[in-house]
Amino acid sequence: MFRKQDEPECEVEDFVLSDGDELECYWYNKKENPSKILILFHGLAGSFKSSYIQGMMNYFSNEGYTVVLMHFRGCGLKDNKMPRLYHSGETSDAKEFISNVKSRYPQSELYAVGFSLGGNMLLKLVAEQGEDSPFEAVVSVSAPLQLDLSSKTMSKGFSKFYQWYLLKSLKKSAHKKFEKFDMAKYVNIKKYEINNLNTFWLFDDKITAPLHGFSDAKEYYDLSSSRQYLKDIRVNTLVINALDDPFMDENGIANKDEISSCVTLYNPKHGGHVGFVEGSFFKPNFFIERAVKSFFNRIDKSII
């Protein structure tokens, strides 16, 4: 659904990673000494232009937060400098950026929200951080918690439309990599074969996995799925998955036996994939921002 909202006027930072690549990071309502900073992670093929990102920026800036979106490699206005891109389990880039933000703003409280792929990455990240997480609280929205199940679901029924739409973007990025780099060093596929990769599993098996050091799609999914790490999370975490999400079926929803005491599950009956709209077509009410803020309020000791 088209969402009418003001486009935030952001300050763009080119964050340089330790390997020399760069991430485009969009800061909104940036302050010299912010009391609270919200870090956002977008979904697959997402960016600052994604309506859910702009919605969070507008809402939380009005609540007094400084908000920053960390684009994954190659997802901003500029192509990244290396053959590799990003994937669902890649936490090292985000860890570098988060560490940098914390060092620049040591007195600020840090919060984070990840959407879809970004949500899966965020959950895996805070699980890896354990007791050392710098966040007060984090929220995952519509994350595919078990990637192999999500991949299978996306190849069925109406969900195939979403798969086609996202793969179109991934294939475009892959073509650009083949034009710029000698990709034969990294993947065992020819440029002309890219357009034949018509499922997520095929694309991940032939490109995502080998490009990022995995033997195949199965190993990539097995190691990158956040579901297995939920029990290791030691920071206040809300995991939101709608029961009608076309990216997964009921088997992809986590249950209370799989999580730590720090994790809260919220599974509304309706919400789709990063949609979460109430009301009518003519008067839609997007409620995900309120749900996230309500969770943050529960954690915020200053308002208790």
N, C-alpha and C positions, 0 to 999 in steps of 0.2 A: 504494500500500500504506500502511495506517495505521501510523504510527510512534509508539510509546510513548516519551515522553521528558518530562523536567521542562520546564515553561515558564520561561524565564529571567525574573527580576525586574529590569526595566530602569529606568534613569533616562531620562525622555523630555525631549528638547530641541526646542523650536520654533525652528528655524533660519530667520532672516529673510533672504531673498534681496535683491539690489540693486534689484529691481523691486517690492519690497514683499510679494511672495507668501511663503509659508512652507512649510518641509519638516519633517516629523516625523522626528526622528532618535533612535533607541533605543540607549542606551549600556549595555553590560553589563561587569561587572568593571572599572568605571571607577576609575582611580587618579589621584593628584595628579601623579605623574611616571612614566607608563608607559614601559617600555623598548620595547614593541612595540604598535602599534595596527593592528587589522585592520578595514578598511572594507568593508562588504557592500552589494551592489546587487542587489535582487530582480528577478524576472522580471515579465512582463506580468500585471497584475492580482494580483501578489504583495504580501506585506506581512510584518510581524513574525509573523503567524500561520502563515506558510508553514513546513512541517516542515523543509525544507532550510535555512532561515534559523536556526531554533531549534537544529538539529543543529550548525551551524557555531558558533553562539554558545556552546553547551555545551562542545563539543570544544575550541575554542581558548581559552576562558576557563580551562579546566583545564590548558592548556599555558602559562598565564601572560600571555596576550594581553589587552589591553583591546579589546573588540569593539564596533563601532557600525554599525548599519544605517541607511542614508540612504533613507528612503522617497521615491519620486518624487512629484511633485505630485498631491495628491488620493488617495494610496494609504494614508494612515494612518487614524486614527479620525475625522479632520476633513476636510471638503471644503476644497480650496484656494480662494483668494480671487479667482482670475481665470478668464476663459473657457477659456484654454488649459490643457493638461494636460502630458503628457510623451510622448516617442516614442523609437524605437530609436537615433536618432542625436543626441539632445539631450545634449550634453556640458557646456553652460555651467553648469547648476545644480550638477552634480557638481564641476566645477572650483572653483566658489565655496566649496563645503563643504570640499573637500580643502584648499584654500588656507587656510581658516580653521582647520582642524584642525592643519595644519602650523605656523601662526603661534602657536597656543596651546600646542603641544607640540613645540617646535623640536628637542629632543633625542631624540624618539621615532622609531624606525624605523617607516615606514608600509608596509603591505601591503594588497592589495585582492583581493576575489573578486566576480565578477559572474556572475549566473545568467540564462541565456536572454537576454531583451531587455537585462537589465542587463549581461550579458557582452559583447554586441555593442557597447553603449555604452562599456563600459570599454576594449575594444580600440581603438575609434576615439579615445577620449580620450587614451590613452597614446601613440598614434601622432601625435596633434596636439601633444602635449607634447614629443616627440622627446627630445633630450638633457637637457631640463629637467624630466623626470618626477621627482617627489619619492619615488616608490616604490622599495623594495628589490626587490620582485617582485609580480606580479599573476597571477591565474588566471581564465580564462573557462571556465564550465561550461555546456555545451549551448547555446551562442550560435548563433542562425541567422545564419551569416556572410554569406549572400547572400539578402536579404529577398525578392526576386522569386521565387526558386526555392522558398523556404520557403512562401511564400503559395500557390504552385501545389500543393505537396505536401500542404498542410493541407486542400485541397479534394478530396482523393482518399481512397477506402477508409476504413479505421478512423480515420485521422487527422482525418476530418471531425468525429468526436466531440469531439476536443480543440478544434477550431475553434469548434464550437457552444458548448462550455463557456466558452471565453474571450470569445467575442463576447457572450454573455449578460451578462457583467460590464461589457464596454465599452459596450454599449447602455444599461445601467442608468446608467452615468456620463454618457453623452450626454444621456439624458432629464433628468437632474438639471441639467445645464448649460442646457438649453433652458428649464427652469422658472425658473432664476435670472437668466439673461442674455438679451439680445436677440441670439441667435445668427445672425440673418439678416445681421448685419454681418460675419460671419466665414465662414459656410458657405452653400452654395447647396442647402439641403435643408430640408424641413419636419419638424417634430417627429414627425408621424404616419408619416413615411417611414423613420424609424430602424429599425423592426423588420423592414424589407425588406432590410436590409444583411446578407446571410447568408453572405458570405465576407470574409476579411481584406482582399482587394483592394478590394472594394466599400466597406467601412468606411473603409479608409485613403484611398481616392480621394475619398470624399464628406465625410469628417470630419477624419481625422488630418492629411492633407496640407494642405488649405486653412487649417485652424485654426492650423497651425504654419509657414505661409509657403511651402509648396511648391505648385507648379501642379497636380500630380496625383500619383497613387500611384506612377507610374513615376519621376518626379523624386525623390520621397521615398525610394523604395527605392534608386535609383541613388546618391544622395548619402549615405545613411545606412548602407549595408551595410559592415561592417568588413573584409570579405575583401580589398578593394582596398587597405586601409591596413596590412595585416600587415607588408609590407616596410619600412614606415617606423618600426616600433617599435624603441626603443633601450633598453628596460628588460627585465629577465628576465621572460619571459612564458610561461605554460603554457596551451595551448588544448586543452580536453577536449571531444571530440564522440564519442559512442557511434555505432557503425555501424548500430545498430537504432533510432536516434532517430526517432520518428514525425513530428517537425517538419521533417525534411529527408530527402533520398535521398542516394545516393553522390555525386551531382554537387555537393552542398552542402558536401562535406568539403574542407578546404584541403589542398594538397600542398606539398612542400618547396620547390618552385620559386617559391612565392608569399610566402614568409616571410623575415624578416631573420634574421641569425645569433643574435639574442637570443630568438627564438621557438622553443618546443618544442611539437610536436604529439603528442597522446596520443589514440588512437582505439581504445578497447577494443571488442571484438566485441559485448558486451552492456552495457547501462546505461540504455537508453531515454532519456527526457528528464528531466534532473535527478533520476534515480532511483538508479542505481548500487548495486544490492543484490545481495549474494551470499548463499549459504546457502539454507535452506528457508523456506517460508511461516511456519512456526511459530518458526523461529530465524533471522530475517533479519539480515544483516550489512551495514550501510551503510558503504561504503568510500571515499566521495568525500572525507570529511574527512582520512583518512589519506593519500590521494593528494596533496591540497593541501599538507599538512604536510610530506610527504616532499620535495616540490619546494621549499618554503621552507627546509627544512634544507640542501638542496644550495647554496642561496644564502647562508645565514647563516654569515658568516666566524667568528663567535664559537664555533661548535661544530665547526669544521673543524680 
